[in-house]
Amino acid sequence: MTSPATYDAAAATRALIAVPGARAEYEDTGDQRQRARDKQPPQADLLRLIGQHRYRYLRRKGVPYAVPWDGPAIALPLRAQANSSTGSLRQHLIRDFANTYDRTASQSAVADAVNALDALSMAAPEADVWLRVASDPRDPTVTWLDLGRPDGQSVRIAPDGWTLTDPDPETGPVWRRSKLVGELPLPERPTGGWKSAMAAFAELLPFTDATLPLAVAWVLAALRPELPRPIAYLTGEQGTGKSTSGRMLVGLLEGARTPLRQPPENSRDFGVTASAGWTLPLDNLSGIPEWLSDSLCRAVTGDAQTSRALYSDDDVNVLDYQRPVLLTGIDVGAVENDLAERMMPLELQPITKRRTIADLWGAYASAHPQILGALLDLAVLVWAELPEAAEDLTDRPRMADFIELLHALDRVTGWQGVPAYYATQDGLADTVLDGQPVTAALRDWASSATFPADGWMGTMTELHALLSARSPIGERWPRTPGVLSARLRKSAPALRSRGINIIAPTSNKHGRRYTITVTV
């Protein structure tokens, strides 16, 4: 394939036209036009030559992509229709052929050319293809943001500043565009500094003083492609603008037209939805079933979903993703402990002064460039502060990478994000315990006067009988001591946060005996 050092788009086009008979000059008569076409090479060969001279090829996990030499560093799938501003290689070949030869290529010729280019690309190197946010291939302290523009202009974020630039066609990140990658405005450096833009941000989204730093930290964490981030859970009473605030928060990095989505119906649909866009915003949750809880946990830390490839007996398609997740809802009900440790509730204040939709989104569109610029300014400061902040931090909960970023943000802004984060986790502990009748019963018993002062010891069968006698047994009550044991293991971190310690069993002739103590 042609190398970038020697590629010249105009020269390559002239070379194609110079193929004997490829485009003869003739008077507009039927006979001469027919004779010229009779001398042309087959359309499939002409299309293949366009594909070989105007594009370079790479593969990501075996899937081929074409990247134009003379254009933005945007990967084109060979056949699938992608974002309307990107298209597929098939569409580009049809367009280039029509522009070069002033006629339409046959569908069979296009199919043959794409098949040939697919086969030729088998020798292409493996490379990363990034969705919205990328790590710099050469400098681990640098990240990139795809603005979703047709010209490929992007933002390079480094500890010494951010710049608008075009990624290098060979050494910079290559972007992948899906239909969920919206166009972002060009960021502007706020005239009053990042503080003035954050004030405008606070006027648009009704976060409390405690949760505003957490929301900003969540957006900054979304600018680091491989950093596990807590699930932003926008909650509040009815009328606090949860859905609108969710769209605005996600829209800062995805574009104002990015919709929130309804939860998928099963784990397979979840994988397709999660891999299609950079953020995963789910709206109006009224409950989280167990399969969705597990899927959300995996989306935070990274997951891959495989399925059998079409027309194949032994090949698979792989969808891998690690996404910033946002949920909205008044009350999601019972929450499993694994999910609770990955959630970050963001309380919204009641809206006292209503605005029309047109006025609200008009103000958002006007403020978006400077808010994005302020977030980039903060990202630069936080990226530079991260090494020292990581050394300074002594206590790290489960989402340790996010806590380091949040601590760095506190150091450069003077905010109190880390204490606010711990407060949200403390509140979630009761949510976990209240979500399971048996853990709520254990908590109530442990805080009552009937709980032994020096602790309790017994078998799981005895504990099951004791708790069953204290509480009404409903559908969600564990029917056997084994189920009770599994429930208590999953809720152990939340119980410990309330001073209830379940010590691993010891075995003797009386069976496996557990010890429960309470720390005030």
GUVOVEX-732827 format. One record per residue (C-alpha): x, z, y; residue in three letters; residue number from 1. Coordinates in steps of 0.25 Angstrom, whole numbers. Example, Ala and Ser with C-alpha at 12.3 -4.5 7.8 and 13.67 -1.06 7.14 Angstrom:
> 49 | 31 | -18 | ALA | 1
> 55 | 29 | -4 | SER | 2
This chain:
> 0 | 0 | 0 | MET | 1
> 5 | -3 | 14 | THR | 2
> 12 | 9 | 21 | SER | 3
> 9 | 14 | 35 | PRO | 4
> 23 | 11 | 40 | ALA | 5
> 20 | -4 | 38 | THR | 6
> 5 | -5 | 40 | TYR | 7
> 0 | -13 | 52 | ASP | 8
> -15 | -15 | 51 | ALA | 9
> -15 | -28 | 59 | ALA | 10
> -4 | -34 | 51 | ALA | 11
> -11 | -30 | 38 | ALA | 12
> -24 | -36 | 43 | THR | 13
> -16 | -49 | 47 | ARG | 14
> -10 | -49 | 33 | ALA | 15
> -23 | -49 | 26 | LEU | 16
> -29 | -60 | 35 | ILE | 17
> -16 | -68 | 32 | ALA | 18
> -19 | -68 | 17 | VAL | 19
> -21 | -83 | 14 | PRO | 20
> -35 | -87 | 18 | GLY | 21
> -39 | -73 | 20 | ALA | 22
> -45 | -76 | 33 | ARG | 23
> -44 | -91 | 37 | ALA | 24
> -47 | -96 | 51 | GLU | 25
> -58 | -106 | 50 | TYR | 26
> -69 | -112 | 57 | GLU | 27
> -83 | -106 | 55 | ASP | 28
> -87 | -116 | 44 | THR | 29
> -92 | -113 | 30 | GLY | 30
> -82 | -121 | 23 | ASP | 31
> -70 | -116 | 30 | GLN | 32
> -74 | -102 | 29 | ARG | 33
> -77 | -104 | 14 | GLN | 34
> -63 | -110 | 12 | ARG | 35
> -56 | -98 | 19 | ALA | 36
> -63 | -88 | 10 | ARG | 37
> -60 | -96 | -2 | ASP | 38
> -45 | -94 | 2 | LYS | 39
> -46 | -79 | 4 | GLN | 40
> -41 | -69 | -6 | PRO | 41
> -52 | -61 | -14 | PRO | 42
> -59 | -51 | -5 | GLN | 43
> -55 | -40 | -14 | ALA | 44
> -40 | -43 | -11 | ASP | 45
> -42 | -43 | 4 | LEU | 46
> -49 | -30 | 4 | LEU | 47
> -39 | -24 | -5 | ARG | 48
> -28 | -29 | 4 | LEU | 49
> -35 | -22 | 16 | ILE | 50
> -36 | -10 | 8 | GLY | 51
> -21 | -10 | 4 | GLN | 52
> -16 | -13 | 18 | HIS | 53
> -25 | -5 | 27 | ARG | 54
> -26 | 8 | 19 | TYR | 55
> -17 | 18 | 12 | ARG | 56
> -22 | 26 | 0 | TYR | 57
> -22 | 40 | -5 | LEU | 58
> -29 | 48 | -15 | ARG | 59
> -34 | 62 | -15 | ARG | 60
> -37 | 68 | -29 | LYS | 61
> -37 | 54 | -34 | GLY | 62
> -47 | 48 | -24 | VAL | 63
> -42 | 36 | -16 | PRO | 64
> -43 | 35 | -1 | TYR | 65
> -39 | 24 | 9 | ALA | 66
> -33 | 28 | 22 | VAL | 67
> -31 | 17 | 33 | PRO | 68
> -17 | 14 | 38 | TRP | 69
> -22 | 10 | 51 | ASP | 70
> -32 | 21 | 54 | GLY | 71
> -36 | 36 | 53 | PRO | 72
> -31 | 44 | 41 | ALA | 73
> -45 | 44 | 35 | ILE | 74
> -46 | 42 | 20 | ALA | 75
> -56 | 32 | 15 | LEU | 76
> -62 | 33 | 2 | PRO | 77
> -61 | 20 | -6 | LEU | 78
> -76 | 18 | -9 | ARG | 79
> -85 | 29 | -4 | ALA | 80
> -91 | 29 | 10 | GLN | 81
> -86 | 40 | 18 | ALA | 82
> -89 | 44 | 32 | ASN | 83
> -94 | 33 | 41 | SER | 84
> -82 | 33 | 50 | SER | 85
> -73 | 33 | 38 | THR | 86
> -79 | 24 | 27 | GLY | 87
> -72 | 20 | 14 | SER | 88
> -61 | 11 | 11 | LEU | 89
> -72 | 1 | 5 | ARG | 90
> -79 | 1 | 18 | GLN | 91
> -66 | -1 | 26 | HIS | 92
> -62 | -13 | 17 | LEU | 93
> -75 | -20 | 19 | ILE | 94
> -74 | -18 | 34 | ARG | 95
> -59 | -22 | 35 | ASP | 96
> -62 | -35 | 26 | PHE | 97
> -74 | -39 | 35 | ALA | 98
> -66 | -37 | 48 | ASN | 99
> -54 | -44 | 42 | THR | 100
> -61 | -56 | 35 | TYR | 101
> -74 | -56 | 43 | ASP | 102
> -82 | -56 | 30 | ARG | 103
> -88 | -46 | 21 | THR | 104
> -81 | -42 | 8 | ALA | 105
> -89 | -43 | -5 | SER | 106
> -92 | -29 | -12 | GLN | 107
> -85 | -33 | -25 | SER | 108
> -72 | -37 | -17 | ALA | 109
> -73 | -23 | -9 | VAL | 110
> -75 | -16 | -23 | ALA | 111
> -63 | -23 | -29 | ASP | 112
> -54 | -20 | -17 | ALA | 113
> -58 | -5 | -17 | VAL | 114
> -55 | -4 | -32 | ASN | 115
> -42 | -11 | -30 | ALA | 116
> -38 | -1 | -19 | LEU | 117
> -43 | 11 | -27 | ASP | 118
> -33 | 6 | -38 | ALA | 119
> -22 | 4 | -29 | LEU | 120
> -24 | 18 | -23 | SER | 121
> -21 | 24 | -36 | MET | 122
> -6 | 25 | -32 | ALA | 123
> -10 | 31 | -18 | ALA | 124
> -4 | 45 | -16 | PRO | 125
> -13 | 58 | -17 | GLU | 126
> -16 | 64 | -3 | ALA | 127
> -25 | 74 | 4 | ASP | 128
> -37 | 68 | 11 | VAL | 129
> -43 | 79 | 20 | TRP | 130
> -57 | 82 | 25 | LEU | 131
> -58 | 86 | 39 | ARG | 132
> -46 | 96 | 39 | VAL | 133
> -32 | 94 | 33 | ALA | 134
> -19 | 100 | 31 | SER | 135
> -7 | 93 | 37 | ASP | 136
> 1 | 87 | 26 | PRO | 137
> 14 | 91 | 32 | ARG | 138
> 11 | 104 | 40 | ASP | 139
> 3 | 115 | 33 | PRO | 140
> 1 | 122 | 47 | THR | 141
> -7 | 109 | 52 | VAL | 142
> -21 | 105 | 49 | THR | 143
> -29 | 93 | 53 | TRP | 144
> -44 | 91 | 57 | LEU | 145
> -51 | 78 | 55 | ASP | 146
> -60 | 75 | 67 | LEU | 147
> -68 | 65 | 59 | GLY | 148
> -65 | 54 | 69 | ARG | 149
> -64 | 39 | 64 | PRO | 150
> -50 | 38 | 71 | ASP | 151
> -45 | 50 | 62 | GLY | 152
> -41 | 58 | 74 | GLN | 153
> -38 | 72 | 69 | SER | 154
> -33 | 86 | 74 | VAL | 155
> -20 | 91 | 69 | ARG | 156
> -20 | 107 | 70 | ILE | 157
> -6 | 113 | 70 | ALA | 158
> -1 | 127 | 74 | PRO | 159
> 5 | 120 | 87 | ASP | 160
> -8 | 113 | 91 | GLY | 161
> -19 | 103 | 87 | TRP | 162
> -19 | 88 | 90 | THR | 163
> -28 | 76 | 89 | LEU | 164
> -21 | 66 | 81 | THR | 165
> -22 | 56 | 70 | ASP | 166
> -16 | 60 | 56 | PRO | 167
> -4 | 53 | 52 | ASP | 168
> -8 | 42 | 42 | PRO | 169
> 3 | 46 | 32 | GLU | 170
> 6 | 61 | 34 | THR | 171
> -7 | 66 | 41 | GLY | 172
> -20 | 70 | 34 | PRO | 173
> -30 | 60 | 29 | VAL | 174
> -44 | 63 | 31 | TRP | 175
> -56 | 61 | 22 | ARG | 176
> -70 | 59 | 29 | ARG | 177
> -83 | 62 | 23 | SER | 178
> -97 | 60 | 29 | LYS | 179
> -96 | 75 | 33 | LEU | 180
> -84 | 73 | 42 | VAL | 181
> -89 | 72 | 56 | GLY | 182
> -82 | 68 | 68 | GLU | 183
> -77 | 80 | 77 | LEU | 184
> -74 | 79 | 92 | PRO | 185
> -60 | 78 | 97 | LEU | 186
> -56 | 92 | 99 | PRO | 187
> -53 | 97 | 114 | GLU | 188
> -44 | 108 | 118 | ARG | 189
> -54 | 118 | 125 | PRO | 190
> -52 | 119 | 140 | THR | 191
> -53 | 134 | 140 | GLY | 192
> -45 | 136 | 127 | GLY | 193
> -51 | 139 | 113 | TRP | 194
> -58 | 152 | 118 | LYS | 195
> -67 | 144 | 127 | SER | 196
> -71 | 134 | 116 | ALA | 197
> -73 | 146 | 107 | MET | 198
> -83 | 151 | 117 | ALA | 199
> -90 | 138 | 117 | ALA | 200
> -90 | 139 | 101 | PHE | 201
> -96 | 153 | 102 | ALA | 202
> -107 | 148 | 111 | GLU | 203
> -111 | 137 | 101 | LEU | 204
> -111 | 145 | 89 | LEU | 205
> -117 | 159 | 89 | PRO | 206
> -107 | 167 | 81 | PHE | 207
> -105 | 181 | 84 | THR | 208
> -92 | 186 | 90 | ASP | 209
> -87 | 191 | 77 | ALA | 210
> -90 | 178 | 69 | THR | 211
> -85 | 168 | 79 | LEU | 212
> -70 | 170 | 76 | PRO | 213
> -74 | 168 | 61 | LEU | 214
> -81 | 155 | 64 | ALA | 215
> -69 | 150 | 72 | VAL | 216
> -60 | 154 | 60 | ALA | 217
> -69 | 147 | 50 | TRP | 218
> -68 | 134 | 58 | VAL | 219
> -52 | 136 | 59 | LEU | 220
> -51 | 138 | 44 | ALA | 221
> -59 | 125 | 42 | ALA | 222
> -47 | 118 | 49 | LEU | 223
> -38 | 122 | 38 | ARG | 224
> -41 | 114 | 26 | PRO | 225
> -37 | 123 | 14 | GLU | 226
> -40 | 136 | 20 | LEU | 227
> -51 | 144 | 13 | PRO | 228
> -62 | 148 | 23 | ARG | 229
> -73 | 158 | 22 | PRO | 230
> -87 | 152 | 22 | ILE | 231
> -93 | 153 | 36 | ALA | 232
> -107 | 159 | 34 | TYR | 233
> -115 | 157 | 47 | LEU | 234
> -126 | 168 | 46 | THR | 235
> -136 | 174 | 56 | GLY | 236
> -151 | 177 | 58 | GLU | 237
> -160 | 165 | 59 | GLN | 238
> -158 | 157 | 72 | GLY | 239
> -143 | 160 | 74 | THR | 240
> -140 | 145 | 72 | GLY | 241
> -133 | 145 | 59 | LYS | 242
> -134 | 131 | 55 | SER | 243
> -131 | 126 | 69 | THR | 244
> -119 | 135 | 70 | SER | 245
> -114 | 130 | 56 | GLY | 246
> -115 | 116 | 60 | ARG | 247
> -107 | 119 | 73 | MET | 248
> -97 | 127 | 66 | LEU | 249
> -95 | 116 | 55 | VAL | 250
> -96 | 105 | 66 | GLY | 251
> -84 | 110 | 73 | LEU | 252
> -75 | 104 | 62 | LEU | 253
> -85 | 94 | 55 | GLU | 254
> -92 | 88 | 67 | GLY | 255
> -106 | 92 | 74 | ALA | 256
> -114 | 83 | 65 | ARG | 257
> -109 | 90 | 52 | THR | 258
> -122 | 96 | 45 | PRO | 259
> -123 | 109 | 38 | LEU | 260
> -127 | 106 | 23 | ARG | 261
> -137 | 112 | 13 | GLN | 262
> -130 | 119 | 1 | PRO | 263
> -128 | 110 | -10 | PRO | 264
> -136 | 112 | -23 | GLU | 265
> -125 | 114 | -33 | ASN | 266
> -110 | 115 | -34 | SER | 267
> -107 | 100 | -36 | ARG | 268
> -115 | 97 | -23 | ASP | 269
> -107 | 108 | -16 | PHE | 270
> -94 | 101 | -20 | GLY | 271
> -98 | 88 | -14 | VAL | 272
> -103 | 94 | -2 | THR | 273
> -91 | 103 | 0 | ALA | 274
> -81 | 91 | -2 | SER | 275
> -88 | 82 | 8 | ALA | 276
> -86 | 89 | 21 | GLY | 277
> -75 | 98 | 26 | TRP | 278
> -85 | 110 | 29 | THR | 279
> -96 | 114 | 20 | LEU | 280
> -107 | 120 | 29 | PRO | 281
> -120 | 124 | 21 | LEU | 282
> -132 | 128 | 29 | ASP | 283
> -144 | 138 | 28 | ASN | 284
> -140 | 145 | 15 | LEU | 285
> -150 | 155 | 10 | SER | 286
> -142 | 158 | -3 | GLY | 287
> -130 | 155 | -10 | ILE | 288
> -131 | 153 | -25 | PRO | 289
> -119 | 156 | -34 | GLU | 290
> -115 | 142 | -36 | TRP | 291
> -115 | 139 | -21 | LEU | 292
> -107 | 153 | -19 | SER | 293
> -96 | 148 | -29 | ASP | 294
> -95 | 134 | -22 | SER | 295
> -94 | 140 | -8 | LEU | 296
> -83 | 149 | -13 | CYS | 297
> -75 | 137 | -19 | ARG | 298
> -77 | 129 | -6 | ALA | 299
> -70 | 140 | 2 | VAL | 300
> -58 | 140 | -7 | THR | 301
> -58 | 126 | -13 | GLY | 302
> -65 | 119 | -24 | ASP | 303
> -65 | 106 | -32 | ALA | 304
> -76 | 100 | -39 | GLN | 305
> -75 | 89 | -49 | THR | 306
> -85 | 79 | -55 | SER | 307
> -84 | 67 | -64 | ARG | 308
> -80 | 54 | -58 | ALA | 309
> -90 | 43 | -58 | LEU | 310
> -87 | 33 | -69 | TYR | 311
> -77 | 42 | -76 | SER | 312
> -77 | 50 | -88 | ASP | 313
> -64 | 59 | -85 | ASP | 314
> -62 | 58 | -70 | ASP | 315
> -67 | 68 | -59 | VAL | 316
> -70 | 68 | -45 | ASN | 317
> -65 | 80 | -37 | VAL | 318
> -71 | 87 | -25 | LEU | 319
> -62 | 97 | -19 | ASP | 320
> -65 | 105 | -6 | TYR | 321
> -62 | 118 | 2 | GLN | 322
> -72 | 119 | 13 | ARG | 323
> -75 | 127 | 25 | PRO | 324
> -89 | 132 | 21 | VAL | 325
> -100 | 136 | 31 | LEU | 326
> -114 | 142 | 27 | LEU | 327
> -126 | 146 | 36 | THR | 328
> -138 | 155 | 32 | GLY | 329
> -145 | 167 | 36 | ILE | 330
> -143 | 174 | 23 | ASP | 331
> -136 | 168 | 11 | VAL | 332
> -140 | 179 | 2 | GLY | 333
> -132 | 184 | -10 | ALA | 334
> -117 | 180 | -9 | VAL | 335
> -107 | 181 | -20 | GLU | 336
> -94 | 189 | -17 | ASN | 337
> -85 | 177 | -19 | ASP | 338
> -93 | 169 | -8 | LEU | 339
> -94 | 181 | 1 | ALA | 340
> -79 | 183 | 2 | GLU | 341
> -78 | 169 | 7 | ARG | 342
> -89 | 170 | 17 | MET | 343
> -88 | 173 | 32 | MET | 344
> -102 | 175 | 38 | PRO | 345
> -103 | 171 | 53 | LEU | 346
> -114 | 178 | 60 | GLU | 347
> -122 | 170 | 70 | LEU | 348
> -128 | 177 | 82 | GLN | 349
> -143 | 174 | 86 | PRO | 350
> -144 | 163 | 96 | ILE | 351
> -150 | 168 | 109 | THR | 352
> -150 | 155 | 117 | LYS | 353
> -155 | 143 | 110 | ARG | 354
> -150 | 129 | 113 | ARG | 355
> -156 | 115 | 109 | THR | 356
> -149 | 108 | 98 | ILE | 357
> -145 | 97 | 107 | ALA | 358
> -139 | 107 | 117 | ASP | 359
> -132 | 115 | 106 | LEU | 360
> -125 | 103 | 99 | TRP | 361
> -122 | 97 | 113 | GLY | 362
> -114 | 109 | 117 | ALA | 363
> -108 | 109 | 103 | TYR | 364
> -103 | 95 | 104 | ALA | 365
> -98 | 97 | 118 | SER | 366
> -90 | 110 | 114 | ALA | 367
> -85 | 104 | 100 | HIS | 368
> -72 | 98 | 105 | PRO | 369
> -67 | 110 | 112 | GLN | 370
> -72 | 120 | 101 | ILE | 371
> -64 | 111 | 91 | LEU | 372
> -52 | 111 | 100 | GLY | 373
> -53 | 126 | 102 | ALA | 374
> -54 | 127 | 86 | LEU | 375
> -41 | 119 | 85 | LEU | 376
> -34 | 127 | 96 | ASP | 377
> -37 | 139 | 88 | LEU | 378
> -33 | 133 | 75 | ALA | 379
> -19 | 130 | 81 | VAL | 380
> -18 | 144 | 85 | LEU | 381
> -23 | 149 | 72 | VAL | 382
> -14 | 140 | 64 | TRP | 383
> -2 | 145 | 71 | ALA | 384
> -6 | 160 | 70 | GLU | 385
> -9 | 159 | 55 | LEU | 386
> 5 | 162 | 49 | PRO | 387
> 6 | 175 | 57 | GLU | 388
> -9 | 179 | 55 | ALA | 389
> -7 | 177 | 40 | ALA | 390
> 5 | 187 | 40 | GLU | 391
> -3 | 197 | 49 | ASP | 392
> -15 | 198 | 41 | LEU | 393
> -15 | 209 | 31 | THR | 394
> -29 | 209 | 25 | ASP | 395
> -34 | 196 | 18 | ARG | 396
> -48 | 195 | 11 | PRO | 397
> -52 | 183 | 2 | ARG | 398
> -52 | 172 | 13 | MET | 399
> -37 | 176 | 17 | ALA | 400
> -34 | 162 | 23 | ASP | 401
> -46 | 163 | 32 | PHE | 402
> -42 | 177 | 36 | ILE | 403
> -28 | 173 | 40 | GLU | 404
> -34 | 162 | 49 | LEU | 405
> -44 | 171 | 55 | LEU | 406
> -34 | 181 | 58 | HIS | 407
> -25 | 170 | 65 | ALA | 408
> -38 | 167 | 73 | LEU | 409
> -39 | 181 | 77 | ASP | 410
> -25 | 182 | 81 | ARG | 411
> -26 | 170 | 90 | VAL | 412
> -40 | 173 | 96 | THR | 413
> -41 | 188 | 96 | GLY | 414
> -54 | 187 | 88 | TRP | 415
> -57 | 197 | 77 | GLN | 416
> -61 | 187 | 66 | GLY | 417
> -54 | 194 | 54 | VAL | 418
> -62 | 207 | 56 | PRO | 419
> -75 | 199 | 58 | ALA | 420
> -72 | 192 | 45 | TYR | 421
> -70 | 205 | 37 | TYR | 422
> -83 | 210 | 43 | ALA | 423
> -91 | 197 | 38 | THR | 424
> -84 | 200 | 24 | GLN | 425
> -89 | 214 | 24 | ASP | 426
> -103 | 210 | 27 | GLY | 427
> -103 | 200 | 16 | LEU | 428
> -99 | 211 | 6 | ALA | 429
> -113 | 217 | 7 | ASP | 430
> -119 | 203 | 6 | THR | 431
> -112 | 201 | -7 | VAL | 432
> -117 | 215 | -12 | LEU | 433
> -131 | 213 | -7 | ASP | 434
> -132 | 200 | -14 | GLY | 435
> -131 | 206 | -28 | GLN | 436
> -141 | 217 | -31 | PRO | 437
> -132 | 224 | -41 | VAL | 438
> -120 | 225 | -31 | THR | 439
> -129 | 230 | -20 | ALA | 440
> -134 | 240 | -30 | ALA | 441
> -120 | 244 | -33 | LEU | 442
> -117 | 246 | -18 | ARG | 443
> -129 | 254 | -16 | ASP | 444
> -126 | 263 | -28 | TRP | 445
> -111 | 265 | -24 | ALA | 446
> -115 | 269 | -10 | SER | 447
> -126 | 279 | -15 | SER | 448
> -125 | 294 | -18 | ALA | 449
> -127 | 292 | -33 | THR | 450
> -113 | 284 | -34 | PHE | 451
> -103 | 293 | -40 | PRO | 452
> -93 | 298 | -30 | ALA | 453
> -81 | 295 | -39 | ASP | 454
> -86 | 282 | -43 | GLY | 455
> -94 | 276 | -55 | TRP | 456
> -88 | 272 | -69 | MET | 457
> -96 | 265 | -80 | GLY | 458
> -99 | 252 | -88 | THR | 459
> -105 | 240 | -82 | MET | 460
> -117 | 242 | -90 | THR | 461
> -119 | 256 | -84 | GLU | 462
> -117 | 251 | -70 | LEU | 463
> -127 | 240 | -73 | HIS | 464
> -137 | 250 | -78 | ALA | 465
> -134 | 259 | -66 | LEU | 466
> -136 | 249 | -55 | LEU | 467
> -148 | 243 | -62 | SER | 468
> -155 | 256 | -61 | ALA | 469
> -153 | 257 | -46 | ARG | 470
> -158 | 244 | -42 | SER | 471
> -169 | 234 | -45 | PRO | 472
> -165 | 223 | -55 | ILE | 473
> -169 | 209 | -50 | GLY | 474
> -165 | 195 | -54 | GLU | 475
> -151 | 196 | -48 | ARG | 476
> -147 | 210 | -55 | TRP | 477
> -136 | 208 | -65 | PRO | 478
> -143 | 209 | -79 | ARG | 479
> -131 | 214 | -87 | THR | 480
> -119 | 222 | -84 | PRO | 481
> -110 | 210 | -86 | GLY | 482
> -117 | 203 | -74 | VAL | 483
> -116 | 215 | -66 | LEU | 484
> -101 | 216 | -69 | SER | 485
> -100 | 201 | -64 | ALA | 486
> -108 | 204 | -51 | ARG | 487
> -99 | 216 | -48 | LEU | 488
> -86 | 208 | -50 | ARG | 489
> -91 | 198 | -40 | LYS | 490
> -95 | 208 | -30 | SER | 491
> -83 | 217 | -31 | ALA | 492
> -77 | 213 | -18 | PRO | 493
> -90 | 216 | -10 | ALA | 494
> -91 | 229 | -17 | LEU | 495
> -77 | 233 | -14 | ARG | 496
> -79 | 230 | 0 | SER | 497
> -90 | 241 | 0 | ARG | 498
> -81 | 251 | -7 | GLY | 499
> -87 | 249 | -21 | ILE | 500
> -76 | 247 | -31 | ASN | 501
> -78 | 242 | -45 | ILE | 502
> -66 | 245 | -54 | ILE | 503
> -63 | 236 | -66 | ALA | 504
> -68 | 242 | -79 | PRO | 505
> -60 | 250 | -89 | THR | 506
> -63 | 249 | -104 | SER | 507
> -65 | 261 | -113 | ASN | 508
> -74 | 265 | -125 | LYS | 509
> -86 | 266 | -115 | HIS | 510
> -84 | 251 | -111 | GLY | 511
> -79 | 245 | -98 | ARG | 512
> -81 | 255 | -87 | ARG | 513
> -81 | 251 | -72 | TYR | 514
> -78 | 260 | -60 | THR | 515
> -85 | 259 | -47 | ILE | 516
> -80 | 267 | -35 | THR | 517
> -84 | 267 | -20 | VAL | 518
> -74 | 268 | -9 | THR | 519
> -80 | 273 | 4 | VAL | 520
